[in-house]
Amino acid sequence: MNPFAAVTRGLTEPNRLSDRLREAGPVVVADAPAGGPVWIVTDEELAKQVLSDPRIVKDPAMAPADWDPLVAGLEPPASAFPSLTTVDGPRHTELRRAHTPLLTGKRIREQTGRIEQIARDMLAAQPNGVVDLMVHFTIRYPLTVLLDLLGIPLDKLDATVVACRRLVEGDQSGAIPALMEIAGTAGDDGLAAELRGRLPEGTPEQEVRYHLFGLIFAGQVTTDAALGFVIAHALGAPDGDPVEDALRRYTPAPFSLWRFTSEPLEINGVSLPARAPVLVDLVGLGLTFGSGPHFCIGAQLAQAEMRALVTVLRRDFPEARLAVPFDELVQIGVGGIGGTRLRELPVSLR
Ligand code: HEM
């Protein structure tokens, strides 16, 4: 069993890795791609404890000393860019307070009409005949919504798509500065300006842009994958709720992001040294948006985008259908903390 192996499986094939991990016990030791062991938590109570334990931190500076950050897929350390995903404790609470009001359920509900309009316009612009929506829609739709909300000009969409794709392929040094530069073009009347105003006074411009980069990338990579499954279920599964099914069955973030022990400690009787990497098996536990202080800040937005899409498909594209049988769709993933995504999604919209 290698949790970091690339995955190709049919849409309806069960996720055997998650089953096997749970069978192996509440705390499973595996080989990390960047070397040495990683401790994977598969029990729900333990997972919630780990995700809230102040001794288990996110700063990539606490990763094992011999890890290559690129192989491990680590962000820059908090000393370079303090961000929601690299700091903990009071600094994290402060950053969270600045971000939270932007993405509450109420704020997002106010945007429902706008989000539906974006989904409708983007689908209406697709040509007649069969189109692969994983290429022409699922990447661009969540990014369009994000840029629109943040107040970033939509003529930056193509460059944003390219940079996100480069980042998924591992090109951090080129893609992060590109996305930060795009973030810097935000106008004065979107959520980017609001965030800027809510961050502690004196926050350097580069840090503001890194926060915006974080929202853009975190909001794209997961939602893109989830949207493919939503469309497949909306058009191909006879019953069920496409959003619930997509989130539960193909959890876009199968594991938590990397965490590291800041001191030697025990999890369920298992001893971990300091700087031990820890992951939580979110997919097996149904913790789609995580748990604890780092719970997904975009959960409301992601679900609003998915619901808007289902509404628009049913209301405005009643003839839409899959161009291949539902159970012939194939999902692929890089393994590890990356989720799976449909290899292609051929759809005829009209
Ligand atoms: C279906 C879509 C999504 C899924 C499944 C998802 C999942 C997650 C999970 C599991 C975490 C916690 C990671 C951990 O604790 O290690 C997380 C955190 C985060 N998510 Fe999402 N997410 C989604 C969409 C979004 C969107 C649309 C945005 C942006 C608006 C977003 C922004 C973030 C940010 C900034 C964090 C870090 C929060 C923190 O560390 O305090 N996510 N997400």
Residues whose N, C-alpha, C, O or C-beta is under 5 A from the ligand:
A	BS01	HEM	L84 T85 G214 L215 A218 G219 T222 T223 A226 P252 A253 S256 L257 L287 T288 F289 G290 P293 H294 F295 C296 I297 G298 A299 L301 A302
